[in-house]
Amino acid sequence: MLYSRDKITLILFLLLTFSVTNKAQNRPIYSQYMFNGLAINPAYAGSNEAFNIVALYRNSQWDNSLEKAPITQAFSCDFPLNNPHSAIGFNMFNDNINISKQTGAYFAYAYRINKYGGKLSIGAQVGFELQNEEYTKIKTVQPNDFLFTYDINNFLMPNIGIGTYYYRSNIFAGISIPQILVHTSKDDDSHKVLKPSLSNTMLYFGVIVPTGLDLKLRPSTLAQFESRGVLYDLNCNFIFFRDIFELGVSWRSSNVLVGMAQIRIAPLSIGYAYDYGIERPEAINTSHEIMLRFDLIRKKVKAATPLYLIR
């Protein structure tokens, strides 16, 4: 027996999540995914025609039912090769939600061709994930409760992903399945790959709209197709003062409102995002996300991704 109903709900969720039933792995949430494109699509590699380095930190403030607030850390880099058609990238993440820890690392390759006035990129990635469930850290009223006397540690879960990405100076669109394989866990603490799954498919689209003033609009949307339905984001960003400053707002179908701000002074970009849960602010009140990005050795080409404008 646990101290609170909220903790009972948490444990039931974890037990169901890691039972013998088929499931897809949980993915970290990013508010600034538009500026960390490799995290959702391997075909994004090299699209900015520069050596890119991105570091991201996210801290979510939940209610007191969780002893530790969820924390996500991510790192990625990508760059085009001497062959104009090829680009590579690497991304990794560490997601920590109370007793659950998930770490992943992926290597991506993208093949790019000139098409329809821009570039069409086809990408693939391969990597692995480690999962830790520290049940022994849960405090119980009854000592030596069997369900909480052992941890599930370091499951090595290989995975692959694919994607395609089209971009030119004023438009970008992509579709991807960052993690294709579905895993299951058993009581003997083993993991195995069951079958490919389309439950992590992502589709996104955006445009750059000049206003004739020192202001550009960038509306965009992202849809994620999951077994429980379709989750989507609606975004609108405002780029101004010679493309140095950017302000944006997003609304998620999970009733989360996001405000974003970014400043670019080449080669450094600094971004901040603030999430607020509208429907249940007491459960997920706020999230803070900070991003640092370096764009080095930029090539001046017309088809670079419009996420980072060529000045």
C-alpha positions as CSV (number, residue, x, y, z in Angstrom):
1,M,0.0,0.0,0.0
2,L,1.4,3.4,-1.0
3,Y,1.0,6.7,0.7
4,S,-1.3,8.4,-1.9
5,R,-3.8,7.5,-4.6
6,D,-1.7,9.4,-7.1
7,K,1.2,7.1,-6.4
8,I,-1.0,4.1,-6.8
9,T,-2.1,5.4,-10.2
10,L,1.5,5.9,-11.1
11,I,2.5,2.3,-10.2
12,L,-0.5,0.8,-12.0
13,F,0.4,2.7,-15.1
14,L,4.1,1.6,-14.9
15,L,3.0,-2.1,-14.4
16,L,0.7,-2.0,-17.4
17,T,3.3,-0.2,-19.4
18,F,6.0,-2.9,-18.8
19,S,3.7,-5.9,-18.8
20,V,3.8,-8.6,-21.5
21,T,1.4,-6.6,-23.7
22,N,2.6,-5.0,-26.9
23,K,3.5,-1.4,-26.6
24,A,5.5,1.4,-28.3
25,Q,8.1,3.2,-26.3
26,N,7.3,6.6,-24.9
27,R,9.1,9.5,-26.7
28,P,10.5,12.6,-25.0
29,I,8.4,15.7,-25.6
30,Y,10.1,18.8,-27.1
31,S,8.4,22.2,-27.6
32,Q,11.2,23.5,-29.9
33,Y,11.3,20.4,-32.2
34,M,11.2,22.8,-35.2
35,F,14.8,23.8,-34.3
36,N,15.9,20.3,-33.4
37,G,14.6,18.6,-36.5
38,L,17.0,15.6,-36.3
39,A,15.1,14.5,-33.1
40,I,11.9,13.8,-35.2
41,N,13.2,13.0,-38.7
42,P,16.6,11.5,-39.8
43,A,16.1,13.1,-43.3
44,Y,16.6,16.5,-41.6
45,A,20.4,15.9,-41.5
46,G,22.4,18.4,-43.5
47,S,19.4,20.5,-44.4
48,N,20.9,23.7,-43.0
49,E,24.0,23.2,-45.1
50,A,26.1,23.8,-42.0
51,F,27.7,21.9,-39.1
52,N,24.9,22.1,-36.5
53,I,25.2,21.4,-32.8
54,V,22.0,21.5,-30.6
55,A,21.8,21.1,-26.9
56,L,18.4,21.1,-25.1
57,Y,17.3,21.0,-21.5
58,R,13.6,20.6,-20.4
59,N,12.2,20.7,-16.8
60,S,8.5,20.1,-16.2
61,Q,6.9,21.2,-12.9
62,W,4.2,18.6,-12.0
63,D,2.1,18.3,-8.9
64,N,3.3,16.6,-5.7
65,S,2.3,13.1,-6.8
66,L,5.8,12.7,-8.3
67,E,8.8,13.1,-6.1
68,K,11.0,14.2,-9.0
69,A,9.9,16.6,-11.8
70,P,10.4,15.2,-15.3
71,I,13.7,16.2,-16.9
72,T,14.7,15.8,-20.5
73,Q,18.2,16.4,-21.9
74,A,19.0,16.1,-25.6
75,F,22.0,16.6,-27.9
76,S,22.3,16.4,-31.7
77,C,24.7,17.3,-34.4
78,D,24.5,17.0,-38.2
79,F,26.4,18.2,-41.3
80,P,26.6,17.7,-45.0
81,L,29.5,15.6,-46.5
82,N,31.7,16.6,-49.3
83,N,29.4,14.6,-51.5
84,P,26.6,17.1,-52.1
85,H,24.0,14.4,-51.9
86,S,25.0,13.0,-48.5
87,A,24.7,14.2,-44.9
88,I,25.0,12.5,-41.6
89,G,23.8,13.2,-38.1
90,F,23.8,11.9,-34.5
91,N,21.3,12.5,-31.8
92,M,20.8,11.3,-28.2
93,F,18.5,12.0,-25.3
94,N,18.0,11.3,-21.7
95,D,14.5,11.3,-20.3
96,N,13.9,11.0,-16.5
97,I,10.4,10.8,-15.1
98,N,10.6,10.0,-11.4
99,I,11.6,6.3,-11.2
100,S,11.6,5.9,-15.0
101,K,14.8,6.6,-17.0
102,Q,15.2,6.3,-20.7
103,T,18.3,7.0,-22.7
104,G,18.7,6.7,-26.5
105,A,21.3,7.3,-29.2
106,Y,20.9,7.2,-33.0
107,F,23.1,7.7,-36.0
108,A,21.3,9.1,-39.1
109,Y,22.1,9.3,-42.8
110,A,20.3,11.4,-45.4
111,Y,20.5,11.3,-49.2
112,R,19.4,14.5,-50.9
113,I,18.5,15.5,-54.4
114,N,17.5,18.7,-56.1
115,K,13.8,18.5,-56.9
116,Y,10.8,20.8,-57.4
117,G,12.9,24.0,-56.9
118,G,14.3,22.8,-53.6
119,K,15.7,19.7,-52.1
120,L,14.2,16.3,-51.3
121,S,15.9,14.3,-48.6
122,I,15.4,10.7,-47.7
123,G,16.9,9.6,-44.4
124,A,17.3,6.6,-42.1
125,Q,18.6,6.1,-38.6
126,V,19.7,3.2,-36.5
127,G,20.4,3.2,-32.7
128,F,19.4,1.8,-29.4
129,E,17.7,2.7,-26.1
130,L,18.3,1.8,-22.5
131,Q,15.4,1.7,-20.0
132,N,15.6,1.7,-16.2
133,E,12.7,1.3,-13.9
134,E,13.8,1.8,-10.3
135,Y,10.9,0.3,-8.4
136,T,13.0,-0.1,-5.2
137,K,13.0,3.7,-4.8
138,I,9.2,3.7,-4.2
139,K,8.4,4.1,-0.5
140,T,5.7,1.7,0.7
141,V,3.9,1.3,4.0
142,Q,4.3,-2.4,3.9
143,P,8.0,-3.4,4.0
144,N,9.4,-5.9,1.5
145,D,6.5,-5.6,-0.9
146,F,7.4,-8.1,-3.6
147,L,6.4,-5.7,-6.5
148,F,8.9,-3.2,-5.3
149,T,11.9,-5.3,-4.3
150,Y,13.6,-5.3,-7.7
151,D,14.5,-2.9,-10.5
152,I,14.2,-3.4,-14.3
153,N,17.6,-2.1,-15.5
154,N,19.3,-1.4,-18.8
155,F,17.2,-3.1,-21.4
156,L,19.1,-2.7,-24.7
157,M,16.5,-2.0,-27.3
158,P,17.7,-1.6,-30.9
159,N,15.6,0.5,-33.2
160,I,15.5,2.0,-36.6
161,G,13.7,5.0,-38.1
162,I,13.0,6.5,-41.6
163,G,11.8,9.8,-43.0
164,T,11.6,12.1,-45.9
165,Y,12.0,15.9,-45.9
166,Y,11.4,18.5,-48.6
167,Y,12.5,22.1,-48.2
168,R,13.3,25.2,-50.1
169,S,13.7,28.9,-49.2
170,N,10.1,29.4,-48.1
171,I,8.6,26.0,-47.4
172,F,9.3,22.8,-45.6
173,A,7.5,19.5,-45.1
174,G,8.3,16.1,-43.7
175,I,7.0,12.7,-42.8
176,S,8.9,10.3,-40.6
177,I,8.7,7.3,-38.3
178,P,11.6,8.0,-35.9
179,Q,11.2,4.6,-34.1
180,I,9.7,1.8,-36.1
181,L,10.2,-1.3,-33.9
182,V,7.9,-2.1,-31.0
183,H,9.3,-3.9,-28.0
184,T,7.8,-5.9,-25.2
185,S,9.0,-6.9,-21.7
186,K,8.5,-10.1,-19.8
187,D,8.7,-11.2,-16.2
188,D,12.2,-12.6,-16.8
189,D,13.4,-9.0,-17.6
190,S,14.1,-9.7,-21.2
191,H,13.2,-7.6,-24.2
192,K,12.5,-8.7,-27.7
193,V,11.4,-7.0,-30.9
194,L,7.9,-7.9,-31.9
195,K,7.1,-6.2,-35.2
196,P,7.3,-2.9,-37.1
197,S,4.7,-0.4,-36.1
198,L,3.3,2.9,-37.6
199,S,2.2,4.2,-34.2
200,N,4.9,6.8,-34.1
201,T,4.4,8.4,-37.5
202,M,4.9,12.2,-37.7
203,L,3.7,14.6,-40.4
204,Y,4.6,18.3,-40.5
205,F,4.4,21.3,-42.8
206,G,5.3,25.0,-42.6
207,V,5.8,28.1,-44.8
208,I,7.6,31.4,-44.6
209,V,5.3,34.4,-45.3
210,P,7.0,37.8,-45.9
211,T,5.0,40.8,-45.0
212,G,6.9,43.5,-46.9
213,L,8.2,44.9,-43.6
214,D,11.0,43.7,-41.4
215,L,8.7,40.9,-40.3
216,K,8.1,37.3,-41.5
217,L,5.5,34.9,-40.4
218,R,6.1,31.1,-40.2
219,P,2.9,29.2,-39.6
220,S,3.4,25.4,-39.2
221,T,1.7,22.3,-38.0
222,L,2.7,18.9,-36.8
223,A,0.5,15.7,-36.5
224,Q,1.6,12.6,-34.7
225,F,-0.4,9.4,-35.4
226,E,-0.5,7.1,-32.3
227,S,-2.6,4.1,-31.4
228,R,-4.8,6.3,-29.2
229,G,-5.5,8.8,-32.0
230,V,-3.9,11.8,-33.6
231,L,-2.1,14.4,-31.6
232,Y,-1.3,17.7,-33.3
233,D,0.4,21.1,-32.8
234,L,-0.6,24.4,-34.4
235,N,2.2,26.9,-34.4
236,C,2.8,30.5,-35.6
237,N,6.2,32.3,-35.3
238,F,7.1,35.9,-35.9
239,I,10.6,36.6,-37.2
240,F,11.8,40.3,-37.1
241,F,14.6,42.7,-36.8
242,R,16.7,41.3,-39.6
243,D,15.8,37.8,-38.7
244,I,17.6,38.1,-35.3
245,F,14.6,37.8,-33.0
246,E,11.8,35.3,-33.1
247,L,8.6,35.0,-31.0
248,G,6.1,32.2,-31.4
249,V,3.0,30.5,-29.9
250,S,1.8,26.9,-30.2
251,W,-1.3,25.1,-29.2
252,R,-1.4,21.3,-28.7
253,S,-4.4,19.1,-29.0
254,S,-3.6,17.9,-25.4
255,N,-4.7,21.4,-24.3
256,V,-1.2,22.8,-23.8
257,L,-0.3,26.3,-24.7
258,V,3.3,27.1,-25.5
259,G,5.2,30.4,-25.8
260,M,8.6,30.5,-27.5
261,A,11.3,33.1,-27.9
262,Q,14.6,32.9,-29.7
263,I,17.6,35.1,-30.5
264,R,20.1,34.5,-33.3
265,I,23.5,36.1,-33.3
266,A,25.6,33.9,-35.7
267,P,26.8,31.3,-35.1
268,L,24.8,31.0,-31.9
269,S,21.1,30.7,-31.3
270,I,19.4,30.7,-27.9
271,G,15.8,29.5,-27.5
272,Y,13.3,29.3,-24.7
273,A,9.9,27.7,-24.5
274,Y,7.3,27.9,-21.7
275,D,4.4,25.3,-21.6
276,Y,1.2,25.7,-19.7
277,G,-1.4,23.1,-19.3
278,I,-4.9,24.6,-19.9
279,E,-7.2,21.7,-19.1
280,R,-5.4,20.4,-16.0
281,P,-2.9,23.1,-14.9
282,E,-2.7,21.4,-11.5
283,A,-1.3,18.2,-13.1
284,I,1.2,19.7,-15.5
285,N,1.4,23.3,-14.5
286,T,4.5,24.6,-16.3
287,S,7.5,23.3,-18.3
288,H,10.6,25.3,-19.1
289,E,12.8,24.4,-22.1
290,I,16.1,25.9,-23.0
291,M,17.9,25.3,-26.3
292,L,21.4,26.3,-27.5
293,R,22.3,25.9,-31.2
294,F,25.6,26.5,-33.1
295,D,25.6,26.8,-36.9
296,L,29.1,26.6,-38.1
297,I,30.7,26.7,-41.6
298,R,27.5,27.7,-43.3
299,K,27.2,27.3,-47.1
300,K,25.2,30.0,-48.8
301,V,22.7,28.0,-50.9
302,K,19.2,28.9,-51.9
303,A,17.7,25.6,-50.8
304,A,18.8,25.7,-47.1
305,T,15.9,24.9,-44.7
306,P,13.7,28.0,-44.0
307,L,13.9,27.2,-40.3
308,Y,17.1,29.2,-40.3
309,L,17.1,31.9,-42.9
310,I,20.1,32.8,-45.0
311,R,20.9,36.5,-44.5
